[in-house]
Amino acid sequence: MRDVLVLGLFPLVPLGIAMYFLMGGPGSRQVARSVQRAMESGWLAKGAGIAVVAVTVIAVAIGFARRRSLGEAWVEFAGRHGFTHEGASLEHPSGRVRGHRDGRDVELGVVAVRDLHDRRKATLIQLRVEVPGAPAGLSIRRDLPSPAFLDDVAAAAEGALSVPSDLETGDAVFDADHDVRAADPVAARAWLTPARRAALVPLLANEGFVLSAGHVAWQTKLGNPGVEELTSTLTRLEDGAARLGR
């Protein structure tokens, strides 16, 4: 019982001490002596240890609950669209969803990414649809201030995007509004026809939408997107992939 009491009151100790001393109120000396005795007896250290353990346990529990909720949504999403849900693994701790529809691969998972501007890394949820024929080393997104994330795994696989360099397509309006990077500039310019650039403009205007590693993708911060949000996003990605594949 005493440990529980210490744990509950421990976060208030610094505030109480500060108030007494800063206000110069009555009892400040008594508080100082009480704190000194508590430190000598080890109560504060014990309380701090209990607080650290409690916070860690709570954080782990929240993480497991979030992952379980995330997994349930992904299982339902996979079942609705005839995809396969793969359970957690060392490579994919949150599991992933994979499928193939209308001649295009579809994948939902968690990816490690890198900020194009300051190289800061982050972890995002990514839903992506294959664009057959799109250059694998081509990355396009709206030209936004940091963070603008690039799929780190895709960059490493292609090898040439690890040191990003801007590419000008020859379309001044498109180039002004988009960040275009390519491992093979010649192949990228040849693929980026006027019709494909026109199809990319409304698609990439959606928040978190990118073209990367031969896929159109939606990237969002870790959270718990529901089945309906995933489904509507998939529809937009598939429509965009179909337009780009023409």
C-alpha positions as CSV (number, residue, x, y, z in Angstrom):
1,M,0.0,0.0,0.0
2,R,2.8,2.4,0.9
3,D,4.5,1.7,-2.5
4,V,1.3,2.6,-4.3
5,L,0.9,5.8,-2.3
6,V,4.5,6.8,-3.1
7,L,4.0,6.1,-6.8
8,G,0.8,8.2,-6.8
9,L,2.3,11.2,-5.0
10,F,5.8,11.0,-6.5
11,P,5.1,13.2,-9.6
12,L,3.8,15.9,-7.3
13,V,6.9,16.1,-5.1
14,P,9.0,18.4,-7.4
15,L,6.0,20.8,-7.9
16,G,5.3,20.9,-4.1
17,I,8.9,21.7,-3.3
18,A,9.2,24.4,-5.9
19,M,6.0,26.1,-4.7
20,Y,7.1,26.1,-1.1
21,F,10.5,27.5,-1.8
22,L,9.6,30.0,-4.5
23,M,6.6,31.3,-2.5
24,G,8.6,31.4,0.7
25,G,5.5,30.2,2.4
26,P,5.4,28.8,5.9
27,G,6.7,25.3,6.3
28,S,9.4,25.5,3.6
29,R,12.1,24.4,6.1
30,Q,9.9,21.5,7.3
31,V,9.4,20.4,3.7
32,A,13.2,20.5,3.1
33,R,13.8,18.4,6.1
34,S,11.1,15.9,5.1
35,V,12.5,15.6,1.6
36,Q,16.0,15.1,3.0
37,R,14.7,12.3,5.3
38,A,12.9,10.7,2.5
39,M,16.0,10.7,0.3
40,E,18.1,9.2,3.1
41,S,15.6,6.4,3.7
42,G,15.5,5.6,0.0
43,W,11.7,6.3,-0.4
44,L,12.1,8.7,-3.3
45,A,14.5,6.5,-5.1
46,K,12.2,3.6,-4.6
47,G,9.2,5.7,-5.8
48,A,11.2,6.8,-8.9
49,G,12.0,3.1,-9.7
50,I,8.3,2.1,-9.3
51,A,7.2,5.1,-11.5
52,V,9.7,4.1,-14.3
53,V,8.5,0.5,-14.2
54,A,4.8,1.6,-14.3
55,V,5.3,4.0,-17.2
56,T,7.2,1.3,-19.1
57,V,4.4,-1.3,-18.5
58,I,1.8,1.1,-19.6
59,A,3.7,2.1,-22.8
60,V,4.2,-1.6,-23.7
61,A,0.5,-2.3,-23.0
62,I,-0.6,0.6,-25.2
63,G,1.8,-0.6,-28.0
64,F,0.4,-4.1,-27.9
65,A,-3.2,-2.8,-27.9
66,R,-2.5,-0.5,-30.9
67,R,-0.8,-3.3,-32.8
68,R,-3.7,-5.6,-32.1
69,S,-6.2,-3.0,-33.3
70,L,-4.1,-2.3,-36.3
71,G,-3.9,-6.0,-37.1
72,E,-7.6,-6.5,-36.8
73,A,-8.3,-3.7,-39.3
74,W,-5.7,-5.1,-41.7
75,V,-7.2,-8.6,-41.5
76,E,-10.7,-7.3,-42.3
77,F,-9.3,-5.1,-45.2
78,A,-7.5,-8.2,-46.6
79,G,-10.6,-10.3,-46.4
80,R,-12.8,-7.7,-48.0
81,H,-10.6,-7.4,-51.1
82,G,-9.4,-11.0,-51.4
83,F,-5.8,-10.2,-50.3
84,T,-3.6,-12.2,-48.0
85,H,-2.8,-11.1,-44.5
86,E,0.6,-12.1,-43.2
87,G,1.2,-12.2,-39.5
88,A,4.0,-10.4,-37.6
89,S,7.6,-11.4,-38.4
90,L,11.1,-10.0,-37.7
91,E,11.0,-8.2,-41.0
92,H,7.4,-7.0,-40.6
93,P,6.6,-6.7,-36.9
94,S,3.1,-5.3,-37.6
95,G,2.5,-7.9,-40.3
96,R,1.5,-6.9,-43.8
97,V,-1.2,-7.4,-46.5
98,R,-0.4,-8.5,-50.0
99,G,-2.5,-9.2,-53.1
100,H,-2.7,-8.9,-56.8
101,R,-5.6,-7.4,-58.7
102,D,-6.1,-6.2,-62.3
103,G,-2.6,-7.1,-63.1
104,R,-1.1,-5.0,-60.3
105,D,0.5,-5.9,-57.0
106,V,-1.0,-4.4,-53.9
107,E,0.8,-4.1,-50.5
108,L,0.0,-2.7,-47.1
109,G,2.7,-2.5,-44.4
110,V,4.9,-0.5,-42.2
111,V,8.0,1.0,-43.7
112,A,11.2,2.8,-42.6
113,V,11.5,6.0,-44.5
114,R,13.9,8.9,-44.7
115,D,13.2,12.6,-45.0
116,L,14.5,14.0,-48.3
117,H,15.5,17.3,-46.8
118,D,17.3,16.5,-43.6
119,R,17.7,12.7,-43.9
120,R,15.8,12.2,-40.7
121,K,14.3,8.7,-40.4
122,A,10.7,7.8,-39.5
123,T,8.3,4.9,-39.6
124,L,5.1,5.1,-41.6
125,I,2.1,3.0,-42.7
126,Q,2.2,2.5,-46.5
127,L,-0.4,1.3,-48.9
128,R,0.9,1.0,-52.4
129,V,-0.2,-0.3,-55.8
130,E,2.1,-1.3,-58.6
131,V,2.4,0.7,-61.8
132,P,3.8,-1.8,-64.4
133,G,6.4,-0.2,-66.6
134,A,7.2,2.8,-64.3
135,P,10.9,3.2,-63.7
136,A,11.8,1.6,-60.4
137,G,14.3,4.4,-59.6
138,L,11.8,7.2,-60.1
139,S,10.3,9.1,-57.1
140,I,7.8,11.9,-57.4
141,R,5.8,13.8,-54.8
142,R,4.3,17.3,-54.3
143,D,7.1,19.8,-53.6
144,L,6.3,20.3,-50.0
145,P,8.4,21.6,-47.1
146,S,10.0,19.0,-44.8
147,P,9.1,16.3,-44.0
148,A,8.9,14.8,-47.5
149,F,9.5,11.1,-47.0
150,L,11.2,8.7,-49.4
151,D,10.9,5.0,-49.0
152,D,14.3,4.1,-47.5
153,V,14.0,0.4,-48.5
154,A,13.2,1.3,-52.1
155,A,16.0,3.8,-52.3
156,A,18.5,1.2,-51.0
157,A,17.3,-1.4,-53.5
158,E,17.7,0.9,-56.4
159,G,21.0,2.3,-55.1
160,A,20.9,5.6,-56.9
161,L,18.4,7.5,-54.7
162,S,20.6,7.5,-51.6
163,V,21.9,10.9,-52.7
164,P,18.8,12.6,-54.1
165,S,19.1,14.9,-57.0
166,D,16.3,16.9,-58.6
167,L,15.2,16.1,-62.1
168,E,13.7,18.6,-64.5
169,T,11.1,17.0,-66.9
170,G,10.9,20.0,-69.2
171,D,7.4,20.9,-68.0
172,A,8.0,24.1,-66.0
173,V,4.7,24.0,-64.2
174,F,5.0,20.4,-63.2
175,D,8.6,20.8,-62.1
176,A,7.7,23.9,-60.0
177,D,5.0,21.9,-58.1
178,H,6.7,18.5,-57.7
179,D,9.9,17.0,-56.3
180,V,11.1,14.6,-59.1
181,R,14.1,12.3,-58.5
182,A,15.4,9.6,-60.7
183,A,18.2,7.0,-60.9
184,D,18.0,7.0,-64.7
185,P,17.0,10.6,-65.9
186,V,16.7,9.5,-69.5
187,A,14.3,6.6,-68.8
188,A,12.3,8.9,-66.3
189,R,11.8,11.7,-68.9
190,A,10.8,9.1,-71.5
191,W,8.2,7.6,-69.2
192,L,6.8,11.0,-68.0
193,T,4.7,11.8,-71.0
194,P,2.3,14.7,-71.0
195,A,-0.6,12.3,-70.3
196,R,1.2,10.7,-67.3
197,R,2.2,14.1,-65.9
198,A,-1.5,15.2,-66.2
199,A,-2.6,12.0,-64.4
200,L,0.0,12.5,-61.6
201,V,-1.1,16.1,-60.8
202,P,-4.5,15.3,-59.1
203,L,-3.2,12.0,-57.7
204,L,-0.2,13.5,-55.9
205,A,-2.4,16.4,-54.7
206,N,-3.8,14.0,-52.1
207,E,-2.0,14.2,-48.8
208,G,0.7,11.5,-48.4
209,F,0.4,10.3,-52.0
210,V,3.7,9.6,-53.8
211,L,5.1,7.7,-56.8
212,S,8.1,5.6,-55.6
213,A,9.9,2.4,-56.6
214,G,7.4,1.6,-59.4
215,H,4.3,2.1,-57.3
216,V,1.8,4.8,-56.4
217,A,1.7,4.9,-52.6
218,W,-0.1,6.5,-49.7
219,Q,2.2,7.1,-46.7
220,T,0.8,8.2,-43.3
221,K,2.0,8.4,-39.7
222,L,1.6,5.4,-37.5
223,G,-1.9,5.2,-36.2
224,N,-5.0,3.1,-36.9
225,P,-6.6,3.8,-40.2
226,G,-9.9,2.0,-40.5
227,V,-11.1,-0.4,-43.1
228,E,-13.2,2.3,-44.9
229,E,-10.2,4.7,-45.1
230,L,-7.9,2.0,-46.4
231,T,-10.6,1.0,-49.0
232,S,-11.2,4.5,-50.3
233,T,-7.4,5.1,-50.4
234,L,-7.0,1.8,-52.4
235,T,-9.6,2.9,-54.9
236,R,-7.8,6.2,-55.6
237,L,-4.4,4.5,-55.9
238,E,-5.8,1.9,-58.3
239,D,-7.5,4.5,-60.4
240,G,-4.2,6.5,-60.5
241,A,-2.2,3.4,-61.4
242,A,-4.6,2.5,-64.2
243,R,-4.2,6.0,-65.7
244,L,-0.5,5.9,-65.4
245,G,-0.3,2.5,-67.1
246,R,-2.0,3.6,-70.3
